[in-house]
């Protein structure tokens, strides 16, 4: 079997653009992957094109060799663009291998330890601005069976937060906690906003609401700062969505900078790299909770890892999406009581529709995280997809 072509499909999805990769072979078997990299899509497409020149004519089933050689020969190693391109292609190669053998990818990684996958939802708060609006959105989510939800209540704040803005954030969390009761897990997102003293101050205020975790309280560039917050925080700390490969994670593990690790399958190197990172975390009794706010192919690939990683804890998933998500792929999720059943189809178990992808071409989008527009995450018309 030889690779004959590699194509990218960039699909507008309102807040960003999905970036899908499809690898073609001379035996008619194709594989799909996803490297959705918010706001750097053009650079990502260029990086995938470089990888294409390496892959053409090679056996797609030699995944470990290709990963090693592509990473090595990039020379300027790591970083979001290279690793997202490599992640997407690596996923597609696993999809091809699974299809060629007629088994799900998790079967190639040691088989299942989990029949289903607990999820927490992101994006459930779309359009909410005031605490009361968040509370109403939360009630709707739990009526649909949601048992864990995440959001960032901190508005425009960066590095520090005023007493007035912190008070509003705390009122928002209190309103949601009152709306959903104590049986629903709340996860509080920081988006790498704050300095050490502000993060510690917020973490201490969060304790009263019994959150599952406080995610990425400090910027991702300094793991010693993250460790300093963790050491003083009365609530669990999570991080890792902006770390790439096991080498970036090495210091995270060496200094035990977080309680939950959150590598993203679209950015940290793909399926096998996340499997290796999860194994490192397992022997340190750190929980594996992958970052997963992207598109349907990344979600399908991450579910394969949820099946076969013993320390898998919980998976992020988008609560709703643009109405054309159901058109651009054949995604079918079986959801019940806060869990998604692990799919059984060969490979990743998902296909994209090239013609439907073409109907929603690239659109430029800008970062919303520090502008106060973070809840503008969905268009007026959306689809629930589980």
Backbone torsions as a table, in degrees:
resi	resn	phi	psi	omega
1	UNK	NA	134.8	-179.0
2	UNK	-131.1	147.4	174.0
3	UNK	-74.9	131.1	179.3
4	UNK	-109.8	-23.0	-178.7
5	UNK	-164.0	156.5	173.1
6	UNK	-136.1	123.9	-179.4
7	UNK	-123.9	150.2	174.7
8	UNK	-113.0	148.8	178.5
9	UNK	-132.1	112.4	-179.2
10	UNK	-101.7	120.4	-170.0
11	UNK	-125.0	120.1	177.3
12	UNK	-60.8	134.8	175.6
13	UNK	-136.7	37.1	171.7
14	UNK	80.0	-61.9	-177.8
15	UNK	-89.5	-19.8	179.1
16	UNK	-159.0	-160.0	175.8
17	UNK	-130.1	129.1	170.8
18	UNK	-69.2	143.1	173.7
19	UNK	-123.6	110.7	179.4
20	UNK	-105.0	148.8	175.6
21	UNK	-120.3	140.3	174.4
22	UNK	-128.6	126.1	179.2
23	UNK	-106.8	130.5	-176.7
24	UNK	-110.1	149.2	179.5
25	UNK	-128.7	165.6	180.0
26	UNK	-75.1	-5.0	177.1
27	UNK	-102.1	7.1	177.1
28	UNK	83.6	-2.5	177.1
29	UNK	-85.9	131.1	177.4
30	UNK	-118.7	158.1	176.8
31	UNK	-132.1	146.4	179.5
32	UNK	-116.9	149.1	176.0
33	UNK	-145.0	172.7	-179.6
34	UNK	-142.2	134.2	176.9
35	UNK	-128.0	28.7	-175.2
36	UNK	-43.4	115.3	-177.4
37	UNK	-123.7	101.7	-172.6
38	UNK	-54.9	122.6	170.0
39	UNK	76.5	4.7	175.4
40	UNK	-130.7	37.1	-173.3
41	UNK	-64.0	-38.8	-177.4
42	UNK	-65.2	-41.8	177.1
43	UNK	-64.2	-38.6	-179.7
44	UNK	-64.1	-43.2	179.0
45	UNK	-60.6	-40.3	177.3
46	UNK	-63.6	-40.4	179.4
47	UNK	-65.6	-38.7	177.7
48	UNK	-64.6	-36.3	178.7
49	UNK	-63.4	-36.8	175.2
50	UNK	-63.1	-42.6	179.3
51	UNK	-65.3	-36.6	178.2
52	UNK	-55.4	-43.2	-178.1
53	UNK	-63.1	-28.2	175.7
54	UNK	-75.9	-41.5	-169.1
55	UNK	-77.7	-29.8	-175.2
56	UNK	-55.6	128.3	178.1
57	UNK	89.0	-5.1	-178.1
58	UNK	-98.6	159.4	177.6
59	UNK	-75.2	117.1	-175.7
60	UNK	-68.1	-13.5	-176.1
61	UNK	-81.5	-8.0	178.2
62	UNK	-88.9	62.6	-167.9
63	UNK	-65.1	-47.3	-177.4
64	UNK	-61.6	-41.8	179.0
65	UNK	-63.8	-46.2	-178.3
66	UNK	-64.2	-42.7	178.7
67	UNK	-58.2	-49.1	-178.2
68	UNK	-60.2	-47.7	-174.9
69	UNK	-69.0	-39.8	178.9
70	UNK	-65.0	-43.6	179.5
71	UNK	-64.4	-45.4	-178.9
72	UNK	-63.9	-46.7	-171.7
73	UNK	-79.6	-5.9	173.0
74	UNK	-69.2	-22.5	180.0
75	UNK	67.5	-57.1	174.6
76	UNK	-84.2	93.9	-166.7
77	UNK	-80.7	156.4	173.2
78	UNK	72.7	-165.7	180.0
79	UNK	88.6	159.6	-172.0
80	UNK	-65.6	-39.4	-173.4
81	UNK	-72.3	-54.8	179.2
82	UNK	-58.0	-47.2	-173.4
83	UNK	-70.9	-30.7	176.3
84	UNK	-69.3	-40.4	176.8
85	UNK	-62.8	-46.4	-179.8
86	UNK	-65.6	-38.5	178.9
87	UNK	-60.1	-46.1	-177.7
88	UNK	-63.4	-45.0	-179.6
89	UNK	-67.1	-41.1	179.4
90	UNK	-60.1	-43.3	175.7
91	UNK	-56.4	-45.7	-178.0
92	UNK	-63.2	-35.6	178.9
93	UNK	-68.1	-38.9	175.6
94	UNK	-65.1	-36.6	177.2
95	UNK	-61.4	-43.3	178.0
96	UNK	-62.9	-45.6	-178.4
97	UNK	-62.0	-45.7	179.1
98	UNK	-61.6	-43.5	178.7
99	UNK	-64.2	-39.5	-178.1
100	UNK	-65.1	-27.0	-179.7
101	UNK	-102.0	-5.3	177.8
102	UNK	72.6	29.3	-178.1
103	UNK	-134.7	154.0	172.2
104	UNK	-63.3	153.8	-178.9
105	UNK	-59.2	-37.4	-178.6
106	UNK	-58.2	-29.2	179.8
107	UNK	-66.1	-29.6	179.4
108	UNK	-79.2	-12.5	-177.6
109	UNK	-107.6	16.9	176.3
110	UNK	114.9	-3.8	178.7
111	UNK	87.8	174.8	-173.5
112	UNK	-79.6	139.7	162.7
113	UNK	-112.9	-14.4	179.3
114	UNK	-129.0	130.7	176.5
115	UNK	-81.1	-27.3	179.6
116	UNK	-142.3	179.2	-167.3
117	UNK	-137.5	117.6	176.3
118	UNK	-70.8	141.1	-178.8
119	UNK	-124.3	156.0	162.9
120	UNK	-123.0	147.3	-173.7
121	UNK	-98.5	144.1	171.0
122	UNK	-117.3	157.5	177.3
123	UNK	80.9	1.6	-179.5
124	UNK	-67.4	-18.7	-172.7
125	UNK	-93.7	7.9	-170.7
126	UNK	-46.5	124.4	177.2
127	UNK	89.0	-15.0	-178.6
128	UNK	-70.2	142.3	177.6
129	UNK	-125.4	-39.9	-175.7
130	UNK	-104.2	156.3	-178.7
131	UNK	-51.8	-40.8	-178.5
132	UNK	-64.9	-33.7	178.6
133	UNK	-70.4	-38.9	174.9
134	UNK	-61.5	-41.7	-179.4
135	UNK	-61.8	-42.9	179.3
136	UNK	-65.4	-41.5	177.5
137	UNK	-63.1	-38.0	180.0
138	UNK	-65.1	-39.8	178.3
139	UNK	-61.0	-41.2	179.1
140	UNK	-63.4	-40.2	-179.3
141	UNK	-63.6	-44.4	-177.7
142	UNK	-72.0	-24.7	174.0
143	UNK	-65.3	-23.0	178.1
144	UNK	-93.3	9.5	174.6
145	UNK	94.3	8.1	179.4
146	UNK	-68.0	136.8	179.7
147	UNK	-119.5	-2.4	178.2
148	UNK	-156.2	138.3	-176.3
149	UNK	-145.4	147.5	-177.9
150	UNK	-126.5	146.7	171.8
151	UNK	-163.7	164.4	177.8
152	UNK	-107.0	110.9	-177.1
153	UNK	-95.7	13.4	-165.6
154	UNK	-100.0	13.1	171.1
155	UNK	58.4	-127.8	-176.7
156	UNK	-92.9	-3.0	-168.7
157	UNK	-59.0	143.8	175.0
158	UNK	-147.5	128.2	-177.2
159	UNK	70.3	-56.1	173.4
160	UNK	-119.6	170.7	176.1
161	UNK	-139.8	137.2	178.9
162	UNK	-71.6	160.1	177.5
163	UNK	-61.1	-36.8	-179.7
164	UNK	-66.8	-42.7	-179.9
165	UNK	-70.4	-36.1	176.9
166	UNK	-66.7	-40.1	178.6
167	UNK	-60.9	-41.2	178.9
168	UNK	-65.9	-40.7	178.2
169	UNK	-61.7	-42.1	-179.6
170	UNK	-68.6	-36.3	175.9
171	UNK	-65.2	-35.9	177.1
172	UNK	-64.2	-46.6	179.9
173	UNK	-64.0	-41.6	179.2
174	UNK	-62.0	-40.8	-179.2
175	UNK	-65.3	-40.9	178.7
176	UNK	-67.5	-43.4	179.2
177	UNK	-60.3	-42.3	178.8
178	UNK	-65.4	-36.6	-177.4
179	UNK	-69.5	-36.1	-173.0
180	UNK	-102.2	-14.2	-177.7
181	UNK	80.0	-178.1	-174.7
182	UNK	-86.7	-7.5	-177.9
183	UNK	-83.4	-12.0	179.2
184	UNK	-98.2	133.6	178.2
185	UNK	-81.1	134.4	174.5
186	UNK	-108.2	133.6	177.5
187	UNK	-119.9	125.7	-174.6
188	UNK	-104.3	121.8	-176.0
189	UNK	-92.0	133.5	176.5
190	UNK	-104.2	-20.8	-178.6
191	UNK	54.1	32.5	177.4
192	UNK	61.0	41.0	-170.5
193	UNK	-86.1	-38.0	-155.1
194	UNK	-112.6	158.8	171.3
195	UNK	-80.4	177.4	-173.6
196	UNK	-61.1	-54.4	-176.7
197	UNK	-62.9	-35.6	178.7
198	UNK	-68.0	-40.9	178.3
199	UNK	-61.1	-43.6	-179.8
200	UNK	-65.4	-42.9	178.3
201	UNK	-58.7	-45.7	-179.5
202	UNK	-66.0	-44.6	-179.4
203	UNK	-57.0	-40.5	179.4
204	UNK	-67.6	-35.1	176.4
205	UNK	-69.9	-32.3	-178.0
206	UNK	-69.8	-24.4	-173.1
207	UNK	-53.8	-36.5	-175.9
208	UNK	-62.6	-21.6	-176.8
209	UNK	-96.4	0.8	178.0
210	UNK	51.4	54.8	179.7
211	UNK	-72.0	152.7	174.1
212	UNK	-64.6	-39.4	-179.1
213	UNK	-165.2	162.4	172.0
214	UNK	-115.8	112.8	-170.0
215	UNK	-93.7	133.6	172.3
216	UNK	44.3	63.1	-178.5
217	UNK	-67.9	-33.4	-178.6
218	UNK	-114.3	161.1	176.3
219	UNK	-56.2	154.6	-170.1
220	UNK	-78.8	-3.4	-170.3
221	UNK	-77.1	-17.2	-171.5
222	UNK	-134.4	100.5	-178.3
223	UNK	-72.9	-22.3	174.5
224	UNK	-65.7	-35.7	176.8
225	UNK	-66.4	-41.4	177.1
226	UNK	-61.1	-43.0	177.7
227	UNK	-61.5	-39.9	179.6
228	UNK	-62.4	-38.6	177.1
229	UNK	-69.1	-46.0	-179.5
230	UNK	-57.1	-40.2	-177.2
231	UNK	-65.4	-24.6	-178.3
232	UNK	-107.6	-4.3	-175.1
233	UNK	-84.6	134.6	175.1
234	UNK	-84.0	-3.9	177.8
235	UNK	-119.0	157.6	-178.9
236	UNK	-64.8	145.1	-179.2
237	UNK	-113.3	136.9	175.8
238	UNK	-124.4	154.6	179.3
239	UNK	-171.7	170.3	171.1
240	UNK	126.9	-2.7	-177.8
241	UNK	-66.7	-22.2	179.7
242	UNK	-111.1	31.8	168.4
243	UNK	-110.9	143.1	-174.3
244	UNK	-124.9	124.9	176.5
245	UNK	74.2	166.2	180.0
246	UNK	-66.7	-22.6	179.2
247	UNK	-70.2	-40.4	173.8
248	UNK	-64.4	-35.1	-177.6
249	UNK	-77.5	-13.0	-176.2
250	UNK	-56.4	-48.4	-179.1
251	UNK	-67.9	-37.5	175.3
252	UNK	-50.2	-44.8	-179.1
253	UNK	-75.2	-41.0	-176.7
254	UNK	-60.3	-38.1	-177.5
255	UNK	-104.9	3.0	-179.6
256	UNK	50.7	59.7	-172.1
257	UNK	-80.8	-10.1	-178.6
258	UNK	-147.9	162.4	176.1
259	UNK	-92.6	-37.3	176.5
260	UNK	-115.6	135.2	173.5
261	UNK	-103.8	144.4	-172.1
262	UNK	-133.1	57.5	175.3
263	UNK	-66.4	151.7	-179.2
264	UNK	-108.2	126.1	-176.5
265	UNK	-63.1	-23.4	179.6
266	UNK	-82.8	-10.9	-173.7
267	UNK	-128.4	-25.6	-170.5
268	UNK	-93.7	4.5	176.3
269	UNK	124.8	-3.8	177.4
270	UNK	96.2	-160.4	-168.9
271	UNK	-67.6	-53.4	-175.9
272	UNK	-68.4	-36.6	179.1
273	UNK	-63.9	-41.0	176.3
274	UNK	-66.9	-34.9	176.3
275	UNK	-61.0	-41.4	179.0
276	UNK	-68.8	-41.9	177.9
277	UNK	-63.0	-42.7	178.5
278	UNK	-61.7	-37.8	179.3
279	UNK	-66.1	-39.9	175.1
280	UNK	-60.3	-42.1	179.3
281	UNK	-66.7	-36.9	-177.2
282	UNK	-58.5	-43.0	-177.0
283	UNK	-75.2	-5.9	174.9
284	UNK	-107.9	4.8	-178.4
285	UNK	56.7	40.0	172.8
286	UNK	-100.1	139.5	-175.3
287	UNK	-79.5	141.0	-179.6
288	UNK	-100.8	112.5	-176.2
289	UNK	-135.1	80.1	-169.4
290	UNK	-57.8	141.7	171.4
291	UNK	-73.3	132.5	-171.5
292	UNK	-159.8	63.6	-179.5
293	UNK	-101.5	15.5	-168.8
294	UNK	-95.0	-132.9	-172.9
295	UNK	-102.9	-172.3	-171.6
296	UNK	-68.9	-30.3	-179.1
297	UNK	-74.1	-43.7	175.4
298	UNK	-59.7	-39.7	178.3
299	UNK	-62.3	-44.9	179.4
300	UNK	-61.5	-40.8	-179.8
301	UNK	-67.8	-39.6	-179.1
302	UNK	-68.4	-32.5	175.7
303	UNK	-61.7	-32.1	176.4
304	UNK	-63.4	-37.9	177.3
305	UNK	-72.4	-37.9	176.9
306	UNK	-57.6	-31.3	-179.7
307	UNK	-69.4	-34.0	-166.0
308	UNK	-118.4	6.3	178.8
309	UNK	-105.2	117.0	-176.5
310	UNK	-61.0	-29.1	-178.2
311	UNK	-96.3	12.2	173.5
312	UNK	-60.2	136.1	-176.1
313	UNK	-117.3	-54.9	-175.4
314	UNK	-160.5	150.1	-175.3
315	UNK	-121.8	133.9	172.6
316	UNK	-72.0	143.9	174.9
317	UNK	-151.0	147.9	177.6
318	UNK	-78.3	134.5	-174.3
319	UNK	-71.3	-36.0	179.4
320	UNK	-148.6	170.3	-177.3
321	UNK	-155.3	178.2	176.4
322	UNK	-59.2	149.1	-173.5
323	UNK	-63.9	-22.3	-178.3
324	UNK	-85.8	1.4	175.3
325	UNK	-57.2	-39.5	-178.4
326	UNK	-69.9	-18.7	-178.7
327	UNK	-89.2	-33.8	-173.1
328	UNK	-83.6	-3.8	178.6
329	UNK	-155.8	172.4	-179.9
330	UNK	-105.9	32.8	-179.1
331	UNK	-57.1	131.0	174.9
332	UNK	-136.8	111.3	-178.0
333	UNK	-110.3	131.5	177.3
334	UNK	-101.5	108.0	-173.4
335	UNK	-114.1	135.9	177.1
336	UNK	-158.9	128.6	173.0
337	UNK	53.1	41.5	176.1
338	UNK	86.0	5.6	-177.5
339	UNK	-127.8	149.1	171.1
340	UNK	-111.1	132.6	178.0
341	UNK	-72.0	137.7	178.8
342	UNK	-68.8	125.1	180.0
343	UNK	-64.4	154.3	-175.0
344	UNK	-111.3	-2.4	-175.3
345	UNK	-69.1	156.7	178.1
346	UNK	-61.3	151.5	-179.2
347	UNK	67.3	-137.4	176.8
348	UNK	-84.2	-14.0	176.8
349	UNK	77.9	24.0	-178.9
350	UNK	-146.6	148.0	176.0
351	UNK	-131.3	149.9	173.7
352	UNK	-104.3	151.4	177.9
353	UNK	-99.5	109.2	-173.6
354	UNK	-61.3	-41.1	-177.9
355	UNK	-68.1	-37.3	177.9
356	UNK	-69.8	-36.9	176.7
357	UNK	-58.8	-39.3	-177.5
358	UNK	-66.0	-19.8	-179.5
359	UNK	-75.9	-10.5	-176.4
360	UNK	-131.4	68.4	-173.0
361	UNK	-69.9	169.5	-179.6
362	UNK	-47.9	135.6	171.6
363	UNK	-131.8	137.3	179.4
364	UNK	-70.9	136.6	175.9
365	UNK	-135.6	149.3	-178.3
366	UNK	-114.6	160.3	-178.1
367	UNK	-62.8	132.4	-177.6
368	UNK	-106.0	-5.9	-163.8
369	UNK	-63.9	-30.1	-175.3
370	UNK	-120.8	23.8	-178.0
371	UNK	-110.6	-7.2	-175.2
372	UNK	87.6	3.4	-178.3
373	UNK	-106.8	20.6	-172.9
374	UNK	-62.7	-29.7	-178.5
375	UNK	-83.1	-1.5	174.9
376	UNK	-83.4	61.9	-169.9
377	UNK	-98.1	-13.2	-176.1
378	UNK	-138.6	149.7	171.8
379	UNK	-70.2	173.2	-179.1
380	UNK	-60.5	-37.7	179.8
381	UNK	-103.0	117.0	-179.4
382	UNK	-130.2	171.1	178.5
383	UNK	-125.6	133.5	166.8
384	UNK	-78.1	136.4	-174.9
385	UNK	-122.5	19.4	166.2
386	UNK	-143.6	NA	NA
